[in-house]
Amino acid sequence: MSAPTLPPPGATTDPGTRLLDSLEALVRRHRALRTAGPDGVSDRADVLHAELITAEVAQQLAVARNALRRRPRTA
């Protein structure tokens, strides 16, 4: 598990954007961490199940990001 980090100076501080960015990073890390089993072959069912969950999260992130882009920002 990675430790939360502060945004770099000048970066957006919008909590919604930070949350979406963090979740997208989680999806990327999850996909990068998939490894083969002890015999060098991944268990196909486990890999497919994990990818299905990851794809659903990625889809929901895209929907949320598009909805936020369509909403006018208020001060």
C-alpha positions as CSV (number, residue, x, y, z in Angstrom):
1,M,0.0,0.0,0.0
2,S,1.4,3.4,-0.9
3,A,1.4,6.4,1.4
4,P,-0.7,9.4,0.5
5,T,1.4,12.2,-0.9
6,L,0.8,15.9,-1.0
7,P,0.2,17.5,-4.5
8,P,3.1,19.3,-5.9
9,P,3.1,23.1,-5.6
10,G,0.8,24.7,-8.2
11,A,-1.1,21.4,-8.7
12,T,-4.9,21.3,-8.4
13,T,-6.2,21.1,-4.9
14,D,-9.7,20.1,-5.9
15,P,-10.6,17.1,-3.7
16,G,-12.7,15.4,-6.4
17,T,-9.9,15.6,-8.9
18,R,-7.4,14.3,-6.4
19,L,-9.7,11.4,-5.5
20,L,-10.2,10.4,-9.2
21,D,-6.4,10.7,-9.9
22,S,-5.7,8.5,-6.9
23,L,-8.2,5.9,-8.0
24,E,-6.8,5.9,-11.5
25,A,-3.3,5.4,-10.1
26,L,-4.6,2.5,-8.0
27,V,-6.0,0.9,-11.2
28,R,-2.6,1.3,-12.9
29,R,-0.7,-0.2,-10.0
30,H,-3.2,-3.1,-9.7
31,R,-2.7,-4.0,-13.4
32,A,1.1,-3.6,-13.1
33,L,1.3,-5.9,-10.1
34,R,-0.4,-8.9,-11.7
35,T,2.1,-11.8,-11.5
36,A,2.3,-15.4,-12.6
37,G,1.7,-18.2,-10.1
38,P,4.4,-20.5,-8.7
39,D,4.5,-22.6,-11.9
40,G,4.9,-19.5,-14.1
41,V,1.3,-19.5,-15.2
42,S,-1.3,-17.2,-13.9
43,D,-4.6,-18.7,-12.6
44,R,-6.8,-17.6,-15.5
45,A,-10.0,-17.3,-13.4
46,D,-8.3,-15.1,-10.8
47,V,-6.7,-12.9,-13.5
48,L,-10.0,-12.5,-15.3
49,H,-11.9,-11.7,-12.0
50,A,-9.3,-9.1,-11.0
51,E,-9.4,-7.5,-14.5
52,L,-13.2,-7.4,-14.4
53,I,-13.2,-5.5,-11.1
54,T,-10.4,-3.2,-12.3
55,A,-12.3,-2.5,-15.6
56,E,-15.5,-1.7,-13.7
57,V,-13.6,0.8,-11.4
58,A,-11.9,2.3,-14.5
59,Q,-15.4,2.7,-16.2
60,Q,-16.9,4.4,-13.1
61,L,-13.9,6.7,-12.9
62,A,-14.5,7.7,-16.6
63,V,-18.2,8.3,-15.9
64,A,-17.4,10.4,-12.8
65,R,-14.7,12.5,-14.6
66,N,-17.0,13.2,-17.6
67,A,-19.8,14.2,-15.2
68,L,-17.5,16.6,-13.3
69,R,-16.3,18.1,-16.6
70,R,-19.9,18.9,-17.7
71,R,-20.8,20.6,-14.3
72,P,-20.0,24.3,-14.2
73,R,-17.6,25.2,-11.4
74,T,-18.8,27.5,-8.7
75,A,-16.7,29.5,-6.4
